[in-house]
Amino acid sequence: MPPGKITAATVRADFNDLLAVVHYTRAAHELGLWASERLLIERHFTDRTAPLLEAGCGAGRVTLGLWQLGYRELVAFDFAEELVDQARSLAAERLPENTPPDPASDISPIRPIRPMGPIGPIGPIDSPPAPLTFLHADATALLSPQSNLLGYFAASRPRGCTDPRGYFGGALFPFNGLMQIPGRAHRREALRGLAEVCAPGAPLLFTTHDRDASPTERALWRLETIRWTRGEQDPRLVEFGDRYFEDEAGRTFMHLPDRREILEDLAATGWTHTFDALRPEIAKESRAVRDFSDECRFWIATKENRESGKSKKRKT
């Protein structure tokens, strides 16, 4: 019997695997923000008081980096429960405000370690926005009735809001997290969901690989094209551009797009492309960062303002 196609459940299990948890937890503790991430965050996310949403937060590497840069209303989520637990632990360790709540009280300045109800953190009605909140949630189902993001808003009502639609002043999906969602339709659903919960004009930062980034990549993908034409590709793969491999970090699914694919996806999901560049064109990274991660393409888009049309496009 041929192996089944890679699904979200496959990817979730791979991220919850001990090898992956150790790999991403070590990066969260030791690396922090990349130079390129910091530069683009400071350039495009200029309001440090705006609420930000981080998708695919993993063990909290970028979330804690944002905190250290002075962003003070952060909601971060991941669909891998083990990684969310590691992110909460790192926040408890690194942030002096993040102390366990008194068992007799539900008052705590940082919500990641507060008691969790069936749909999210338990909190007082109309409480001030939590500085830092970690949730277990799926980027492709942010606004489903069972979403912990909806549960968080219903239970805690940050800034008096009970619905996340249009709430966030920016969103991030760092380190190729979007490309680890199998199926283009599902990736578009994630982009569409992020657009729904962001205010008009809000920036989105994410990264992808690029099939056309180098002569070597282009040659490899010409060979892969032949395999797909002959029907000889890995039968587990969902679409052309997919890879599924195993290394010291465990098993990894990754979709590698070309630039046109991402431009089409942004236009179809409520985002206006404003900037993109390969990482070496943005900043020189440390050896530790280069050892941890492959080269990638950074993308910045802004949430479309449907009343006034598309936002102004920046020359790349």
C-alpha positions in Angstrom: 0.0 0.0 0.0 1.5 3.4 -1.0 2.2 5.9 1.8 -0.4 8.5 2.5 -0.1 12.2 1.7 1.5 14.5 4.3 -1.1 16.2 6.3 -1.3 18.8 9.1 -1.4 15.9 11.5 1.9 14.7 10.1 3.6 18.0 10.5 2.2 18.5 14.0 3.5 15.1 15.1 6.9 15.9 13.7 7.1 19.2 15.6 6.0 17.5 18.8 8.8 15.0 18.4 11.6 15.2 21.0 14.3 15.9 18.4 12.4 18.9 17.0 11.4 20.2 20.5 15.1 20.2 21.6 16.2 21.8 18.4 13.8 24.7 18.5 14.1 25.1 22.3 17.8 25.4 22.0 17.5 28.1 19.4 15.0 30.0 21.5 17.4 30.0 24.5 20.6 30.7 22.6 19.9 32.6 19.3 17.3 35.2 19.8 16.3 37.4 16.8 18.4 37.2 13.7 20.0 40.5 12.5 17.7 40.5 9.5 14.6 39.9 11.6 15.4 42.7 14.0 16.1 45.2 11.1 12.8 44.5 9.4 10.8 44.4 12.6 12.1 47.8 13.7 11.6 49.2 10.2 8.1 48.0 9.6 6.6 47.5 13.1 7.2 51.0 14.3 4.4 51.2 17.0 5.6 49.3 20.0 2.2 49.8 21.7 0.3 48.0 19.0 -0.9 44.5 19.7 1.0 42.0 17.6 0.1 38.4 16.7 2.8 35.8 16.0 1.9 32.6 14.2 4.0 29.5 14.5 5.8 30.9 17.5 7.5 27.5 18.3 9.5 27.7 21.5 9.3 31.5 21.7 12.5 32.6 20.0 11.0 35.5 18.1 8.3 36.3 20.8 10.9 36.9 23.5 13.0 38.9 21.0 10.0 41.1 20.3 9.6 41.6 24.1 13.2 42.6 24.4 12.7 45.2 21.7 9.9 46.8 23.7 6.7 45.4 22.2 4.3 45.0 25.1 1.2 43.3 23.8 2.0 40.0 22.2 -0.2 37.1 21.4 1.8 34.1 20.1 0.5 30.7 19.0 1.6 27.4 17.6 -0.2 24.2 16.7 2.5 22.0 18.4 1.6 21.7 22.0 5.1 20.7 23.2 6.6 23.8 21.6 4.0 26.1 23.2 4.9 24.5 26.6 8.5 25.4 26.0 7.7 28.9 25.0 5.7 29.4 28.2 8.7 28.0 30.2 11.1 30.3 28.5 8.9 33.4 29.2 8.6 32.3 32.9 12.4 32.1 33.0 13.4 35.2 31.1 10.7 37.8 32.2 10.8 38.9 35.8 7.0 39.8 35.6 6.2 36.2 34.6 5.7 34.7 38.0 3.3 31.9 38.8 -0.1 33.1 40.1 -1.1 32.7 43.6 -3.2 29.5 43.7 -5.9 31.4 45.5 -6.0 34.2 42.9 -6.4 34.4 39.2 -4.4 37.7 38.9 -1.2 37.4 37.1 0.5 40.0 34.8 1.6 37.4 32.2 -1.1 35.1 30.9 1.0 32.2 29.4 1.1 30.4 32.8 -2.3 31.3 34.0 -4.9 28.5 34.5 -6.3 27.3 31.1 -9.9 26.6 30.6 -11.2 24.3 27.8 -11.0 27.1 25.2 -8.2 29.4 26.6 -6.9 31.3 29.5 -9.3 32.1 32.4 -9.3 35.8 33.2 -11.3 38.7 34.5 -13.8 40.4 32.2 -12.5 43.6 30.6 -9.0 43.0 31.9 -6.1 45.1 30.6 -4.4 43.5 27.6 -1.9 40.8 28.7 1.7 41.8 27.8 2.5 38.2 26.6 0.1 35.4 25.9 0.9 32.0 24.4 -1.9 29.9 22.9 -2.2 26.5 21.2 -3.9 27.2 17.9 -4.0 26.4 14.2 -3.2 29.1 11.7 -5.5 27.6 9.2 -8.5 27.8 11.6 -7.9 31.0 13.6 -11.6 31.9 13.6 -13.2 28.5 13.9 -15.6 28.1 16.7 -13.1 25.9 18.6 -10.2 28.3 18.2 -8.3 29.2 21.3 -7.8 32.7 19.9 -11.5 33.2 20.0 -11.5 31.7 23.5 -8.9 34.1 24.6 -10.8 37.1 23.5 -14.1 35.8 24.9 -12.5 35.0 28.3 -10.2 38.0 28.7 -11.6 40.8 26.6 -8.4 42.7 25.9 -9.1 46.4 25.6 -12.8 45.5 26.0 -12.7 43.4 22.7 -14.5 40.1 22.5 -13.7 39.4 18.9 -10.2 39.4 17.4 -11.3 40.5 13.9 -9.4 43.7 13.0 -7.7 43.8 16.5 -4.0 43.3 15.8 -1.7 46.1 14.6 0.7 43.6 12.9 1.4 39.9 12.4 4.5 37.7 12.0 4.9 34.2 10.7 8.7 33.7 11.1 11.2 31.2 9.9 9.2 29.6 7.1 6.3 28.6 9.3 3.8 29.4 6.6 5.6 27.1 4.2 5.3 24.1 6.6 1.5 24.0 6.1 0.8 21.3 3.5 -1.3 22.4 0.6 -1.6 25.8 -1.1 -5.2 26.2 -0.2 -4.4 25.7 3.4 -1.6 28.2 3.3 -3.9 30.7 1.7 -6.4 30.0 4.5 -3.8 30.9 7.0 -3.0 34.2 5.2 -6.7 34.9 5.0 -7.2 34.3 8.7 -4.3 36.6 9.6 -5.7 39.3 7.4 -9.1 38.9 9.2 -7.6 39.6 12.6 -5.4 42.5 11.5 -6.4 46.1 11.2 -6.2 47.8 7.8 -2.6 48.8 7.0 -1.1 46.4 9.5 2.2 44.8 8.4 2.8 41.1 8.0 6.3 39.7 8.1 7.1 36.1 7.0 9.8 34.1 5.3 10.0 31.4 2.6 12.5 29.5 0.7 12.9 30.4 -3.0 13.2 27.8 -5.7 15.0 30.3 -8.0 17.4 31.6 -5.3 20.6 30.1 -6.8 21.8 28.2 -9.9 22.1 25.1 -7.7 18.4 25.4 -6.6 17.2 25.9 -10.1 19.1 22.8 -11.4 17.7 20.7 -8.5 14.2 21.8 -9.3 14.6 21.1 -13.0 15.4 17.5 -12.0 12.4 17.5 -9.7 10.2 18.7 -12.5 11.2 15.7 -14.6 10.4 13.3 -11.6 6.9 14.9 -11.3 6.3 14.7 -15.1 7.1 11.0 -15.0 5.2 10.4 -11.8 8.3 9.4 -9.9 8.2 12.0 -7.1 7.9 11.1 -3.4 4.2 9.9 -3.2 3.8 11.5 0.2 4.2 15.0 -1.3 1.1 17.1 -1.9 2.3 19.6 -4.5 5.2 20.4 -6.7 7.6 22.4 -4.5 7.2 20.2 -1.5 10.0 18.5 0.3 10.0 16.0 3.2 13.3 15.2 4.7 15.0 14.0 7.9 18.1 15.5 9.7 19.4 16.2 13.2 16.2 18.2 13.9 13.9 15.3 13.0 11.5 15.0 10.1 10.5 18.2 8.3 8.0 19.1 5.7 8.7 22.3 3.7 7.1 23.8 0.6 9.5 25.8 -1.5 7.7 28.3 -3.7 8.9 30.7 -6.4 8.3 34.4 -6.0 5.3 34.5 -8.3 3.4 32.0 -6.2 3.8 34.1 -3.1 2.7 37.3 -4.9 -0.4 35.5 -6.1 -1.2 34.2 -2.6 -0.9 37.6 -1.0 -3.1 39.2 -3.6 -5.7 36.5 -3.2 -5.9 36.8 0.6 -6.2 40.4 1.5 -2.6 41.5 1.6 -0.6 44.0 -0.5 3.0 43.1 -1.1 5.4 45.9 -0.1 8.8 44.4 0.1 10.8 41.2 -0.4 14.5 40.3 -0.4 16.8 37.4 0.3 18.3 37.3 3.8 21.9 38.1 2.7 20.6 41.2 1.0 19.2 42.5 4.3 21.9 41.8 6.9 24.9 39.7 7.6 24.0 36.9 10.0 26.2 35.3 12.7 27.7 31.9 12.1 25.3 30.5 14.7 22.3 31.8 12.8 23.6 30.5 9.5 24.3 27.0 11.0 20.7 26.9 12.4 18.9 28.0 9.3 19.0 27.9 5.5 18.9 31.1 3.5 15.4 32.4 3.0 13.4 35.2 1.4 11.8 37.8 3.7 8.4 39.2 2.8 6.5 42.3 4.1 2.9 42.9 3.2 0.2 45.1 4.5 -3.4 44.4 5.2 -5.5 45.9 2.5 -7.9 48.8 3.3 -11.0 47.7 1.5 -12.5 51.2 1.7 -9.6 53.0 0.1 -8.2 50.3 -2.1 -4.7 48.9 -2.0 -2.1 50.5 0.1 0.9 52.2 -1.6 3.4 49.7 -2.9 7.0 50.1 -2.1 9.7 49.7 -4.7 11.8 46.5 -4.2 
